[in-house]
Amino acid sequence: MQTSFAQTADFNWQGHRGSRGLMPENTIPAFLKALDLKVNTLELDVVISKDRQVVVSHDPYFHPDFSIEPNGKPVSKGEKISLYELSYDEIKRYDVGSNGNPNFPQQTKLKVYKPLLREMIEAVETYRIKNNLPLFWYNIEIKSEEKEYDKSQPQPAVFSDLVYNEISKLLPADRVVLQSFDFNVLKHWKKQIDAGVYQKVTLAALVSNLRGIEKNLEDLGFIPDVYSPYFQLLNKEKVQQLHTLGMKVIPWTVNTTEEMKRIKTMGVDGIITDYPDRIPH
């Protein structure tokens, strides 16, 4: 029996967007690479297409840093091609890997597309079984912003239902973490879990603001399983405070071996990184 994410005592190494520093982000090759590098959680993001498909993507639009249109022309800086206005068949025709990413020069360049969530899960589970890998978790971020409701995304309840329906068909709940910066999303999941509508998954609050732990928890209205701040916002005292309140602490995005070692000494429970190859062993 797999220990649930919230209960595990093992240090949790998460591959951010798979392995963004090494492979095109949020693509199947990036997730397989992360598993090869022995992460125990795949961190990923999801958005919604026009035809209500759950697509693995950080941005609700094609990022100009690395996206290529079906006609072979790079997406220009001024363009805002929204995935919410395209069917998945249209989305799949865009190449998001051949140009690489200028912010990640080590990233392998290869022609690749944004996968569906179910396609990604099926691919990595097949790989796990074929290679006899240990069970791992999925940390799925719902990319949601209040100002974008009904513009580049559905409302939180609709968005969440679409994601939950996919997850519940493909994965046991104890292998799923659901995270978001949008507390309305987390509140919805908590309400649905408490009502018995959703199975109990681990809920993680993503934090990048400077409001402080108490204010964030007040805004959220409940104690999440995981508090996941930008790593520069942490110190040992804050980690202890969060532990005392009953939360695991998993900061993002820590990208050098030296920083990983430093953050780990604060007593955090895991680290999210773009570079799983830099994890200290």
C-alpha positions as CSV (number, residue, x, y, z in Angstrom):
1,M,0.0,0.0,0.0
2,Q,1.4,3.4,-1.0
3,T,1.7,5.9,1.7
4,S,-0.3,9.0,0.9
5,F,1.7,12.2,-0.1
6,A,0.6,14.0,3.1
7,Q,1.9,11.2,5.3
8,T,5.1,10.2,3.6
9,A,8.3,10.6,5.6
10,D,10.6,10.5,2.5
11,F,12.0,13.8,1.2
12,N,10.0,14.8,-1.7
13,W,11.9,15.8,-4.9
14,Q,9.6,17.3,-7.5
15,G,10.4,17.8,-11.2
16,H,9.1,21.2,-12.1
17,R,7.0,21.1,-15.3
18,G,8.7,17.7,-15.6
19,S,12.3,18.8,-16.0
20,R,12.1,22.2,-17.6
21,G,15.8,22.9,-17.4
22,L,16.6,19.8,-19.5
23,M,13.5,19.1,-21.8
24,P,10.7,21.2,-23.2
25,E,8.4,22.0,-20.2
26,N,5.2,20.1,-19.5
27,T,5.8,17.6,-22.3
28,I,5.9,13.8,-22.1
29,P,9.7,13.7,-22.7
30,A,10.2,16.1,-19.8
31,F,8.2,13.9,-17.4
32,L,10.0,10.7,-18.6
33,K,13.4,12.5,-18.1
34,A,12.4,13.5,-14.6
35,L,11.5,9.8,-13.7
36,D,14.9,8.7,-15.1
37,L,16.4,11.2,-12.7
38,K,14.6,9.6,-9.7
39,V,12.2,12.3,-8.7
40,N,9.3,11.0,-6.6
41,T,6.8,13.6,-7.8
42,L,6.0,15.0,-11.2
43,E,4.9,18.7,-11.0
44,L,2.7,19.9,-13.9
45,D,0.2,22.6,-14.8
46,V,-3.2,22.3,-16.6
47,V,-5.3,24.6,-18.6
48,I,-8.6,24.1,-20.5
49,S,-9.1,24.1,-24.3
50,K,-12.2,25.4,-26.2
51,D,-13.6,21.9,-26.4
52,R,-13.2,21.4,-22.6
53,Q,-10.1,19.2,-22.8
54,V,-7.6,19.3,-19.9
55,V,-4.3,20.3,-21.5
56,V,-0.9,20.1,-19.8
57,S,0.4,23.7,-20.1
58,H,1.7,26.4,-17.7
59,D,0.3,29.2,-19.7
60,P,-3.3,29.5,-21.1
61,Y,-1.7,30.8,-24.3
62,F,1.3,29.8,-26.5
63,H,4.4,31.4,-25.0
64,P,6.4,33.3,-27.6
65,D,9.7,32.2,-26.0
66,F,9.4,28.7,-27.5
67,S,6.1,28.2,-29.4
68,I,5.9,27.6,-33.2
69,E,2.7,27.9,-35.2
70,P,1.5,25.1,-37.4
71,N,2.8,27.0,-40.4
72,G,6.3,26.9,-39.0
73,K,6.4,30.6,-38.0
74,P,7.5,31.3,-34.4
75,V,4.7,32.9,-32.2
76,S,5.6,36.5,-32.1
77,K,6.0,38.5,-28.8
78,G,2.8,40.5,-29.5
79,E,0.6,37.6,-30.2
80,K,-1.7,36.2,-27.5
81,I,-2.9,32.8,-28.9
82,S,-5.3,31.5,-26.2
83,L,-5.7,27.8,-25.7
84,Y,-9.2,28.4,-24.4
85,E,-10.1,29.6,-27.9
86,L,-8.7,26.6,-29.7
87,S,-9.8,23.0,-29.9
88,Y,-7.3,20.4,-28.7
89,D,-6.8,19.3,-32.3
90,E,-5.7,22.8,-33.1
91,I,-3.5,23.1,-30.0
92,K,-1.7,19.8,-30.8
93,R,-0.4,21.2,-34.2
94,Y,1.8,23.8,-32.4
95,D,5.4,22.8,-31.7
96,V,6.6,23.8,-28.3
97,G,10.1,22.3,-28.3
98,S,12.1,22.7,-31.5
99,N,13.3,26.2,-30.7
100,G,14.3,25.4,-27.1
101,N,13.8,28.0,-24.4
102,P,16.3,30.9,-24.2
103,N,16.0,30.9,-20.4
104,F,17.1,27.3,-20.2
105,P,20.1,26.8,-22.6
106,Q,20.6,23.2,-21.5
107,Q,17.2,22.2,-22.7
108,T,17.1,19.6,-25.4
109,K,15.5,20.9,-28.6
110,L,12.9,18.5,-30.1
111,K,9.6,18.8,-31.9
112,V,6.9,18.1,-29.3
113,Y,3.4,19.3,-28.5
114,K,1.3,20.0,-25.4
115,P,-0.3,16.7,-24.3
116,L,-3.7,16.1,-22.8
117,L,-3.6,15.3,-19.1
118,R,-4.9,11.8,-19.7
119,E,-2.4,11.2,-22.4
120,M,0.4,12.3,-20.1
121,I,-0.7,10.1,-17.2
122,E,-1.1,7.1,-19.5
123,A,2.4,7.6,-21.0
124,V,4.2,8.0,-17.7
125,E,2.3,5.1,-16.0
126,T,3.2,2.8,-19.0
127,Y,6.8,3.9,-18.6
128,R,6.7,3.3,-14.9
129,I,5.5,-0.3,-15.3
130,K,7.8,-1.1,-18.2
131,N,10.8,0.1,-16.3
132,N,9.7,-1.2,-12.9
133,L,9.9,2.2,-11.3
134,P,8.5,2.9,-7.8
135,L,5.2,4.6,-7.5
136,F,5.4,8.4,-7.6
137,W,3.0,11.3,-7.1
138,Y,1.5,13.9,-9.4
139,N,1.4,17.5,-8.3
140,I,-1.1,19.1,-10.6
141,E,-1.4,22.8,-10.6
142,I,-4.6,24.4,-11.8
143,K,-3.4,27.6,-13.5
144,S,-6.1,30.0,-12.5
145,E,-6.4,33.8,-12.0
146,E,-9.5,35.6,-10.9
147,K,-9.1,38.3,-13.6
148,E,-9.0,35.6,-16.2
149,Y,-12.3,33.8,-15.3
150,D,-14.4,33.3,-18.5
151,K,-11.6,34.9,-20.5
152,S,-8.7,32.4,-20.8
153,Q,-10.2,29.8,-18.5
154,P,-13.5,28.6,-17.0
155,Q,-14.8,29.5,-13.6
156,P,-13.1,27.6,-10.7
157,A,-15.9,25.1,-10.2
158,V,-16.1,24.2,-13.8
159,F,-12.3,24.1,-14.2
160,S,-12.0,21.9,-11.1
161,D,-14.7,19.5,-12.2
162,L,-13.0,19.0,-15.6
163,V,-9.7,18.2,-13.9
164,Y,-11.2,16.0,-11.2
165,N,-13.1,14.0,-13.7
166,E,-9.9,13.2,-15.5
167,I,-7.9,12.4,-12.4
168,S,-10.6,10.2,-10.8
169,K,-10.7,8.0,-13.9
170,L,-6.9,7.5,-14.1
171,L,-5.3,7.7,-10.7
172,P,-5.9,6.8,-7.0
173,A,-6.5,9.9,-5.0
174,D,-3.6,9.2,-2.7
175,R,-1.1,9.8,-5.5
176,V,-2.5,13.2,-6.4
177,V,-1.6,16.6,-5.0
178,L,-3.8,19.5,-6.3
179,Q,-2.1,22.9,-6.0
180,S,-3.0,26.5,-7.0
181,F,-2.1,30.1,-6.4
182,D,-5.9,30.8,-6.8
183,F,-7.4,30.2,-3.3
184,N,-10.9,30.1,-4.9
185,V,-9.8,26.9,-6.6
186,L,-8.5,25.4,-3.3
187,K,-11.6,26.5,-1.4
188,H,-13.8,24.7,-4.1
189,W,-11.8,21.5,-3.8
190,K,-11.9,21.6,0.0
191,K,-15.7,22.1,-0.1
192,Q,-16.2,19.2,-2.6
193,I,-13.9,16.9,-0.6
194,D,-15.8,17.7,2.7
195,A,-19.1,17.1,0.9
196,G,-17.9,13.7,-0.3
197,V,-18.2,14.8,-4.0
198,Y,-14.4,14.6,-4.6
199,Q,-12.2,11.9,-3.2
200,K,-9.6,13.2,-0.7
201,V,-6.5,14.5,-2.6
202,T,-3.6,16.4,-1.0
203,L,-4.2,20.2,-1.2
204,A,-1.3,22.5,-1.6
205,A,-1.4,26.3,-1.4
206,L,1.1,28.0,-3.7
207,V,2.4,31.3,-2.4
208,S,4.4,34.1,-4.0
209,N,3.1,37.1,-2.1
210,L,4.6,38.9,0.9
211,R,1.4,38.9,3.0
212,G,2.8,36.4,5.5
213,I,1.6,33.0,6.6
214,E,-1.2,34.1,9.0
215,K,-2.8,36.4,6.4
216,N,-2.6,33.7,3.6
217,L,-4.2,31.1,5.8
218,E,-6.9,33.6,6.9
219,D,-7.6,34.3,3.2
220,L,-7.7,30.5,2.4
221,G,-9.9,29.7,5.3
222,F,-8.5,26.3,6.2
223,I,-5.2,24.6,6.8
224,P,-3.9,23.0,3.6
225,D,-1.9,19.8,3.6
226,V,1.0,21.6,2.0
227,Y,2.3,25.2,2.0
228,S,4.3,25.8,-1.1
229,P,6.1,29.2,-1.2
230,Y,8.7,30.7,-3.4
231,F,11.9,29.5,-1.8
232,Q,13.3,33.0,-1.0
233,L,10.3,33.6,1.3
234,L,11.4,30.9,3.7
235,N,13.7,30.6,6.7
236,K,14.0,28.0,9.4
237,E,11.6,29.7,11.8
238,K,8.8,29.9,9.1
239,V,9.3,26.2,8.3
240,Q,8.9,25.4,12.0
241,Q,5.8,27.6,12.3
242,L,4.2,25.8,9.3
243,H,5.0,22.4,10.7
244,T,3.5,23.4,14.1
245,L,0.3,24.3,12.2
246,G,0.3,20.9,10.6
247,M,1.5,21.6,7.1
248,K,4.2,20.1,5.0
249,V,6.5,22.7,3.4
250,I,7.6,22.3,-0.2
251,P,9.2,25.5,-1.8
252,W,9.7,26.3,-5.5
253,T,11.8,26.6,-7.7
254,V,15.2,25.7,-6.4
255,N,17.7,25.3,-9.2
256,T,21.3,24.9,-7.9
257,T,22.7,22.1,-5.8
258,E,24.0,24.6,-3.3
259,E,20.6,26.2,-2.8
260,M,18.9,22.8,-2.6
261,K,21.3,21.8,0.3
262,R,20.8,25.2,2.0
263,I,17.0,25.0,1.8
264,K,16.9,21.4,2.9
265,T,18.7,22.3,6.1
266,M,15.8,24.5,7.1
267,G,13.7,21.3,7.5
268,V,11.5,21.5,4.5
269,D,9.7,18.4,3.4
270,G,10.5,18.6,-0.3
271,I,11.9,20.8,-3.1
272,I,10.5,21.6,-6.6
273,T,13.3,22.1,-9.2
274,D,13.7,22.6,-12.9
275,Y,16.9,20.5,-12.8
276,P,16.4,17.1,-11.3
277,D,19.9,16.2,-12.4
278,R,21.2,18.6,-9.8
279,I,19.6,16.9,-6.9
280,P,22.3,16.2,-4.2
281,H,22.6,12.5,-3.5
